[in-house]
Amino acid sequence: MSFFDDASLAFLPSGAAGKDGKAYSIKPTDGTGDFTFSRGSNLAATRVGADGLIEKGRENVLLYSEQFDNPYYVKALGTITSNQTTAPDGSLTADLFTKTTSVNTVSELRPSSAPYSSTGIFTFSVYVKQNVGNDVLLRLDAAFNTANAAFQFSTKSIATIGSNAIDATATELPNGWFRLSITGNVTNASWNLSVVNLYPNPANDSFFVWGAQLEQGLAATDYIESGATTGKAGLLEDEPRFDYSGGATCPSLLLEPSRTQLVTQSEYLLGYFATDGITLSHNHGVSPEGADNSVLITQTGGVASNSIYNFNLPITDGTYTYSFFFKAGTSTLCRFYCGTGVTENFNPQNVTAGYTGGSLNLLFENYGNDWWRVSANQTLSGASTNRFAFNPDYGNNGNNVEIYGFQIEEGSYPTSYIPNHSGGSVTRGADAMDEQISGLTSLDKGTFFVDFDRGLTTATSRDISTQGLYYEILNTFAGLNQGIEIATNADGSIRAAVRTSSGFSSLYTNNTLSRFKILYKWSGTELKVFVNGSSVYSNSTKWGEITSALQYIGYNADFRKSINQVLVFTEALSDADCITLTTL
């Protein structure tokens, strides 16, 4: 027989079929089996994409990015003539900006209103091509001493101006085009966010311009066209996270709880950490997201304790996880320091995936391209301190390490990276996924099958009663969750249970397996559970405890895991078929 043919619902995450707000079932195909998906209204979530790189949500907050003749842009002492030459994308959409005054002063092309009203790390980029004249200036705000980039066509060089300038780039493209960018740390909440601010000098010069972009972050990312609304790309707000972590060729669906990133500047480290005998070189190399926004941290003070540190963290009681990404440089001895001052040393040249069992029980995860993520958790109870520090060379040899993406989150295990450039906290909403199933309108008979990996769960407290860790088929009769569920116990073990209005009854539990194929089948006379090819539970009355119509599948995950496949049948399969379907 064909299990797929007989199933009324089939969901296969490895197919990676979805869009913002929707995860598609592979059966049925008329939309009635699709899962609605929600996470929140921001771009704080990330995933590992098919290319092995961390994928973020990205937004170009400038409007009309290729239409500088639009009233959205102010042309101060200058004019725009639209569609004058071929743009970098091959379309006839590049505009000509010409200075209209003989006075040797700035002419500006800028938005008429501020796209942002907050402080933080911003990168402005634009494409330019020489016409008459030699100079272009990018200004990140209205003050010349904040963050500006001066570019000359003749030398193909760009220089930063201003105390808050972090980086500036000039990338040469075919047909005389350059993409210019300026990155700055904006610290004044009342800054003039008229950031598209270019000028030719001396008088009556002109240049071609196309593709303006303003985004949060240390580096200009791939250009996103915008119109009457901002342009967005990458992982969107409510998009299902089909994740390829660990070098997987087929993805799993990443479902995580809501977590708050407490590191206020997760990539611009001078905005969060103090330094002691350390130099930080931002935008040093290619990070785990594939952008040139890693940081080279070098010991220069000549003392083993030289570090970056933040000793003024909140000390609210709870369990916190501290993490960052690193790539070995020349150092052979680093120190991880967190919580009330617990430390553990490691050699970045020689790490292996998994837990160390040391004083912090560091967890190392391989992110490819020689990048690793290291994390540790600490429980604060009546603590007088809460600290986070990193020593790049505890051997005191003046060596370095490449780093990226620091994170502190309340919880006993690390979740996916949450970028933060705001100067405050950022919260990623919980992944919520559900689907109303047609056809399951009776409790008389049926089969439910789920194939999933445990992931990185460990024997720590993740009790369903407090955190809601479960896969379940349930109904909402009288506001009560009643049905069958797969969940974690407080000790981290996986359980198969039945939940009724009076609580749940555990039918099976296991704390050793890393992959589970769990199947429930029921009829009017019995309930059976199969796990990994064996029958583990049978009862002739248990299913009778549930009295309302079965019509809903919900996924609410608070632990790292992956769903490989979900199948629902309107028939009770034979025992032989159940064994075949659940065999690994």
C-alpha positions, 0 to 999 in steps of 0.5 A, a space after each residue: 500500500 502507499 501511505 501517501 495515497 491513503 493520507 488525508 494530510 501530508 506535510 514535508 518540511 524538506 520540500 521547503 514549500 512556503 511563503 510569508 505566513 504560509 507553509 504548504 502541505 504536499 497533500 491536499 494541494 487545494 490549500 485546505 491542508 496548508 499551515 498558517 504561520 506567524 511569528 511577529 511584525 519584525 525581521 528579528 528571526 534568522 535561519 541557515 539557508 540552503 547555501 549554509 549561510 545565516 539568512 536575515 530579514 532585510 529591509 530597504 527603508 528608503 522609498 522610490 529607490 530608483 525614482 529620484 524624480 518622485 516628490 519623495 526626494 528633495 533636490 536642493 540646488 540641483 535637478 533630476 532628469 530621469 531615465 538617462 542611461 542604463 542602470 547596473 541591472 540593464 534597465 534604462 532607469 538611471 537618473 542624472 543629478 545636476 547642480 544648478 547653482 554657480 555657488 560653490 556649495 552643497 547640492 543635495 538629493 535626499 528624502 523629504 522625510 526621515 525613514 528612521 527615527 531611532 539611533 543605531 548602526 545604519 548603512 547607506 548605499 547608492 550606485 553612481 556613475 561619472 558624467 561631469 566632475 570628480 567628487 561625490 559625498 555620501 552623508 549619513 546625516 545632516 552633520 558633516 562630522 558624524 558619518 560621511 564618505 567622500 569618493 573620487 572617480 579619478 582615483 576610485 578611492 573613498 574616505 570616511 569623514 566624521 567621528 561616528 563613521 565606521 566604514 566606507 566602501 567603493 565597489 567598482 562594477 561594469 560600464 563605469 558604475 560604482 556602488 558606494 556605501 557609508 556605515 555609521 553609528 548614529 547616537 542622536 535620537 533627533 538626527 536628520 535622517 535625510 541620508 541620501 545626501 550627494 553632491 558634485 563639486 565644483 559648480 554645475 557638475 553632474 553624475 548618474 545615480 541609481 538604487 539608493 538603499 538605507 538599512 540597519 547593519 554594518 555592511 551594505 547587502 544586496 540591493 532591494 528595490 523599493 517603491 511606495 512601500 519599503 523593500 524587503 528581502 531575505 527571511 520575512 516576518 511570518 515566513 516559515 523557517 526551513 533551516 539547513 543547519 549542520 550542512 543538511 541538504 534537505 531542510 527541517 522546519 525550525 520552530 522556536 519560542 519567543 526570545 529577547 536579544 539582550 545584547 544591544 549591539 550584537 555586531 558593532 561591538 564598540 557599541 556594547 563592550 568595553 575594551 581592555 588591551 584589545 583592538 577591534 577591526 569591524 568589517 574585517 572579513 566574511 561572517 557566517 551570513 556571507 557579508 563583510 561584517 565580521 570583527 577581528 579582535 586582537 590582544 594588544 595590551 600584553 596581559 592575559 586578562 585583556 578582553 572585551 567585557 560588559 560588567 553591567 548586565 541586568 541581574 534579574 534572577 533566571 537562567 541565561 544563555 550567552 553565545 557568539 560566533 568565532 573563527 580561528 585566527 592566530 590565537 590558541 587559547 581563548 577564555 569565555 566568561 559569563 554570569 557571576 564570573 564562571 570561566 572556561 578556556 578553549 583552543 579555537 584551532 581545535 574544537 569539536 561539536 558538542 558539549 565540553 563538560 567543563 566549568 561552563 559546559 560550553 556547547 560548540 556548533 559548526 556553522 561551516 566555512 571555519 565558523 563555530 558558535 559557542 554558548 554557555 548558560 548560567 542560572 542567576 539567583 540572588 546574584 550580585 553580578 551578571 557579566 559577559 566577557 571574552 579574552 581572545 588570547 589568554 596565553 598572552 601572545 598578542 594573537 587574534 580571533 575573528 568574531 561575530 554575532 554576540 547574544 544573551 537570551 533568557 533560557 537554558 539553551 541557545 536559539 537561532 541568532 537574533 541580530 540587533 543594531 538598535 541600542 536596545 533589546 529586540 524580541 523574536 516572536 514565537 513560531 506559531 503554526 497550525 492548520 484546521 483539518 477537514 475530514 477529521 470530524 469524527 473520533 471513530 477512527 484515524 491515524 496520526 504520524 510524526 517523524 522528528 529529531 530531538 535536536 539539541 535538547 538536554 536533561 534540563 527543565 522544559 516542562 510542558 506545564 510551564 513552557 508548552 512544549 508539544 506537538 499535538 492533535 487536539 480540539 478546543 472543546 470548552 476552551 480545553 486542549 484535549 487530544 494526543 500530544 508529543 511533548 518534553 518532560 521536565 528532565 528533557 525526555 520525550 513523552 507520548 501522552 493523551 491530554 484531557 480536561 483533567 490533565 494528561 496521561 503519559 503513555 510512553 517516555 524516552 530520554 535516549 533516542 535522537 530521532 523519533 517516528 511516533 504514530 497514534 492510531 485509534 478506533 472505537 475500541 482501542 488506542 495504540 502507540 507505535 515508536 520506531 517500529 515497535 508497539 509501545 502502548 495499547 489500551 481499549 478505553 483510553 481514547 474514550 476519555 476524549 469526547 469532542 470532535 478532532 479537528 486541529 493540529 497545532 505545533 508549539 515548540 520551545 526546544 531545538 528540533 526538526 519535523 521531518 514529516 507529518 501524516 494524518 489518515 482518516 482510517 486506523 492503519 493495520 498494526 503491520 502498516 504502523 510498524 512499517 511506517 515507523 521503522 527507522 
